[in-house]
Amino acid sequence: MARSAHAWHQRWPYLLGIGCLWILIVVGPWRRGWIDGSLGSHPRHATVRRLHEHANIDLSEGPLRVGIGEATFTDLAIGRPLAGYGKRCFTPCSEVNDPVGCQVLVLDNSRARVALITFDLLLANRVLVAAVEDALRRRGAYWDREELFFTASHTHSGPAGFAGRALEMLGLGMMDPKLTEQLAGRIAQAIIDAEGRAQPSELAHVSVDVPDTLVRNRTVADDPANRTLDLFSFQTVSDHEPLATLALFSAHATAHHSSDRRISSDYPGVLRRELRKRVGGPVLFASAAVGSMAPGESVSRDKLAEHMGKTLAEAAADALKKSTVSYRHDVSLATVGFEAKLPAPTLKVGASWRLSPLTGGMLVPSDAWVHCLRLGDSILAGTPADYSGVLAQELRHQAKDLEVVVTSFNGDYVGYVLPDSYDDVPKYEAKSVSVLGPTAGSFFQEVVARSVTRLREAKMGTNTAKVAGKASIHHD
């Protein structure tokens, strides 16, 4: 026994050192420079290779048919926690302020089809997308993943309970399989209904800049906010009557305060209601690039949702009623969707320290879905994040021959994607929920730009288009 005790006294410093080294390697903290840029070109090469698998993009032009499907989630939300604000994501809601639900546009030009799906949820994630795909199959409807274009209103007052990853749990609460199945079933049925109601349609895309009192940059106040309101208007071919309008805007749907426990679609619901009164036909709303974009502060919080929704609806109606709006019946339609290999996760622990990438890898995905939809001369660039409104404007200005509109929450989620220059900003979005390192912004910018290039080159009739050799996706 004495010999055993003596051996232990000799070994314990070594065992302690090994234990500390194990904790350092697996958990951290690591110095900032040990991780940032440590993966070199690996994400770049993997992403380029995956995008090259789309060497043949089937861009088709033909007579457009559009169908609309809708479903309600309000009854599913009653009595459940609301998603969005971490402080209340486990507290049941109190009452209904206004309805929440799902809306679907099925676009078909006889050669290609796409279901554009948006709903009054915080976001679309892999758990919900997989459940929707399963619900469609069980109903005898078969859709490829690239044919399902997801987005969300990003309301912070819709039902919680479908988190799939640790990164999502703070905003979405714990996983509730029954709720997920119910939501997916209603979304799937709305897709089927929309396809069955498709009719000849014409399309126009209009954009208008709204007053800066409606949206602000909450991360860097002196930087610009994305003030562009995009409108995709659909009308019938036979009598040119309004069929549907899709509105996209960048302000977070956080007009309702975190202390407000009522179910609500927030300002997007007001926009839908008011614009339908003014132009007719169902109105859908999708989040554009919401990263760093917060609602304005020109009115009190209790009046903000109504004010924003009505002001946006008025601007939209005025833009759509102008005689210069031009509709087209023959519309090109194509998609490109793929899994991008992500940079190493860098979860911050203070200004200069990070969790180990091994622990980060258990919390943050290593791949993410990128999905772009070509609709006429416009491209909806679906991103798996709260994508920066500043970066979205840069992409728009770069693509001069096409209208590029970035959307958030495409059916996957990796946190916030912000400009590289925001990495050291001591604000919530930059220090807590931007988890892919200091160059995630430039990385995703080039991922999206390459996808846009694919769809642009398809416009030129080069169905075997090659990615431009001068473009690069870097992470260094």
ChimeraX attribute file (.defattr): number of C-alpha atoms within 10 A of each C-alpha:
attribute: neighborCount
match mode: 1-to-1
recipient: residues
	/A:1	6
	/A:2	7
	/A:3	8
	/A:4	9
	/A:5	10
	/A:6	10
	/A:7	11
	/A:8	12
	/A:9	11
	/A:10	11
	/A:11	11
	/A:12	11
	/A:13	11
	/A:14	11
	/A:15	12
	/A:16	11
	/A:17	11
	/A:18	12
	/A:19	12
	/A:20	13
	/A:21	13
	/A:22	12
	/A:23	13
	/A:24	14
	/A:25	16
	/A:26	16
	/A:27	16
	/A:28	20
	/A:29	19
	/A:30	20
	/A:31	15
	/A:32	20
	/A:33	11
	/A:34	12
	/A:35	18
	/A:36	20
	/A:37	17
	/A:38	13
	/A:39	14
	/A:40	14
	/A:41	15
	/A:42	15
	/A:43	21
	/A:44	21
	/A:45	15
	/A:46	15
	/A:47	19
	/A:48	17
	/A:49	13
	/A:50	15
	/A:51	21
	/A:52	15
	/A:53	10
	/A:54	20
	/A:55	16
	/A:56	14
	/A:57	20
	/A:58	19
	/A:59	22
	/A:60	19
	/A:61	19
	/A:62	15
	/A:63	16
	/A:64	26
	/A:65	25
	/A:66	27
	/A:67	23
	/A:68	26
	/A:69	24
	/A:70	21
	/A:71	20
	/A:72	18
	/A:73	20
	/A:74	18
	/A:75	13
	/A:76	15
	/A:77	26
	/A:78	18
	/A:79	15
	/A:80	20
	/A:81	25
	/A:82	34
	/A:83	31
	/A:84	27
	/A:85	19
	/A:86	15
	/A:87	12
	/A:88	19
	/A:89	26
	/A:90	19
	/A:91	15
	/A:92	17
	/A:93	22
	/A:94	15
	/A:95	14
	/A:96	17
	/A:97	14
	/A:98	13
	/A:99	17
	/A:100	25
	/A:101	23
	/A:102	23
	/A:103	24
	/A:104	27
	/A:105	26
	/A:106	26
	/A:107	25
	/A:108	24
	/A:109	21
	/A:110	13
	/A:111	15
	/A:112	18
	/A:113	21
	/A:114	24
	/A:115	25
	/A:116	21
	/A:117	26
	/A:118	28
	/A:119	28
	/A:120	30
	/A:121	26
	/A:122	25
	/A:123	33
	/A:124	26
	/A:125	22
	/A:126	18
	/A:127	19
	/A:128	21
	/A:129	20
	/A:130	14
	/A:131	20
	/A:132	24
	/A:133	20
	/A:134	18
	/A:135	22
	/A:136	20
	/A:137	13
	/A:138	12
	/A:139	12
	/A:140	10
	/A:141	14
	/A:142	14
	/A:143	15
	/A:144	8
	/A:145	14
	/A:146	19
	/A:147	21
	/A:148	23
	/A:149	25
	/A:150	27
	/A:151	29
	/A:152	25
	/A:153	30
	/A:154	31
	/A:155	29
	/A:156	30
	/A:157	33
	/A:158	33
	/A:159	32
	/A:160	27
	/A:161	23
	/A:162	27
	/A:163	25
	/A:164	19
	/A:165	20
	/A:166	14
	/A:167	18
	/A:168	20
	/A:169	19
	/A:170	18
	/A:171	23
	/A:172	29
	/A:173	25
	/A:174	19
	/A:175	16
	/A:176	13
	/A:177	14
	/A:178	11
	/A:179	17
	/A:180	19
	/A:181	18
	/A:182	16
	/A:183	23
	/A:184	22
	/A:185	21
	/A:186	19
	/A:187	31
	/A:188	27
	/A:189	20
	/A:190	24
	/A:191	29
	/A:192	22
	/A:193	19
	/A:194	22
	/A:195	23
	/A:196	14
	/A:197	13
	/A:198	18
	/A:199	20
	/A:200	18
	/A:201	29
	/A:202	25
	/A:203	25
	/A:204	19
	/A:205	21
	/A:206	17
	/A:207	17
	/A:208	16
	/A:209	13
	/A:210	17
	/A:211	13
	/A:212	16
	/A:213	13
	/A:214	23
	/A:215	25
	/A:216	24
	/A:217	23
	/A:218	19
	/A:219	19
	/A:220	14
	/A:221	10
	/A:222	9
	/A:223	11
	/A:224	16
	/A:225	24
	/A:226	28
	/A:227	21
	/A:228	20
	/A:229	21
	/A:230	21
	/A:231	23
	/A:232	19
	/A:233	23
	/A:234	26
	/A:235	23
	/A:236	18
	/A:237	19
	/A:238	10
	/A:239	7
	/A:240	12
	/A:241	15
	/A:242	18
	/A:243	23
	/A:244	24
	/A:245	27
	/A:246	19
	/A:247	25
	/A:248	23
	/A:249	28
	/A:250	32
	/A:251	30
	/A:252	26
	/A:253	27
	/A:254	21
	/A:255	27
	/A:256	21
	/A:257	13
	/A:258	17
	/A:259	9
	/A:260	16
	/A:261	22
	/A:262	21
	/A:263	27
	/A:264	30
	/A:265	31
	/A:266	29
	/A:267	26
	/A:268	33
	/A:269	25
	/A:270	22
	/A:271	27
	/A:272	23
	/A:273	18
	/A:274	21
	/A:275	26
	/A:276	19
	/A:277	14
	/A:278	14
	/A:279	21
	/A:280	16
	/A:281	18
	/A:282	19
	/A:283	25
	/A:284	31
	/A:285	24
	/A:286	26
	/A:287	26
	/A:288	35
	/A:289	31
	/A:290	29
	/A:291	29
	/A:292	29
	/A:293	28
	/A:294	21
	/A:295	23
	/A:296	22
	/A:297	13
	/A:298	14
	/A:299	13
	/A:300	11
	/A:301	16
	/A:302	12
	/A:303	12
	/A:304	22
	/A:305	25
	/A:306	19
	/A:307	21
	/A:308	25
	/A:309	21
	/A:310	20
	/A:311	18
	/A:312	27
	/A:313	25
	/A:314	15
	/A:315	16
	/A:316	25
	/A:317	18
	/A:318	13
	/A:319	16
	/A:320	21
	/A:321	11
	/A:322	9
	/A:323	7
	/A:324	9
	/A:325	13
	/A:326	12
	/A:327	17
	/A:328	16
	/A:329	21
	/A:330	17
	/A:331	22
	/A:332	21
	/A:333	27
	/A:334	24
	/A:335	26
	/A:336	20
	/A:337	21
	/A:338	20
	/A:339	15
	/A:340	21
	/A:341	20
	/A:342	23
	/A:343	29
	/A:344	27
	/A:345	27
	/A:346	24
	/A:347	25
	/A:348	22
	/A:349	16
	/A:350	12
	/A:351	13
	/A:352	12
	/A:353	18
	/A:354	24
	/A:355	23
	/A:356	24
	/A:357	22
	/A:358	14
	/A:359	16
	/A:360	22
	/A:361	15
	/A:362	13
	/A:363	17
	/A:364	23
	/A:365	20
	/A:366	18
	/A:367	17
	/A:368	20
	/A:369	20
	/A:370	24
	/A:371	26
	/A:372	27
	/A:373	25
	/A:374	25
	/A:375	21
	/A:376	21
	/A:377	16
	/A:378	20
	/A:379	24
	/A:380	19
	/A:381	28
	/A:382	27
	/A:383	29
	/A:384	25
	/A:385	27
	/A:386	29
	/A:387	31
	/A:388	26
	/A:389	29
	/A:390	20
	/A:391	21
	/A:392	25
	/A:393	19
	/A:394	12
	/A:395	21
	/A:396	17
	/A:397	12
	/A:398	13
	/A:399	15
	/A:400	9
	/A:401	11
	/A:402	17
	/A:403	22
	/A:404	26
	/A:405	24
	/A:406	27
	/A:407	30
	/A:408	30
	/A:409	31
	/A:410	28
	/A:411	26
	/A:412	26
	/A:413	25
	/A:414	28
	/A:415	21
	/A:416	24
	/A:417	34
	/A:418	30
	/A:419	22
	/A:420	16
	/A:421	12
	/A:422	19
	/A:423	19
	/A:424	12
	/A:425	13
	/A:426	14
	/A:427	15
	/A:428	12
	/A:429	21
	/A:430	24
	/A:431	18
	/A:432	15
	/A:433	17
	/A:434	25
	/A:435	24
	/A:436	25
	/A:437	24
	/A:438	25
	/A:439	22
	/A:440	24
	/A:441	24
	/A:442	19
	/A:443	25
	/A:444	24
	/A:445	20
	/A:446	17
	/A:447	23
	/A:448	23
	/A:449	20
	/A:450	19
	/A:451	23
	/A:452	23
	/A:453	18
	/A:454	27
	/A:455	26
	/A:456	21
	/A:457	18
	/A:458	22
	/A:459	19
	/A:460	10
	/A:461	13
	/A:462	17
	/A:463	17
	/A:464	14
	/A:465	19
	/A:466	15
	/A:467	18
	/A:468	11
	/A:469	6
	/A:470	5
	/A:471	12
	/A:472	16
	/A:473	20
	/A:474	20
	/A:475	24
	/A:476	15
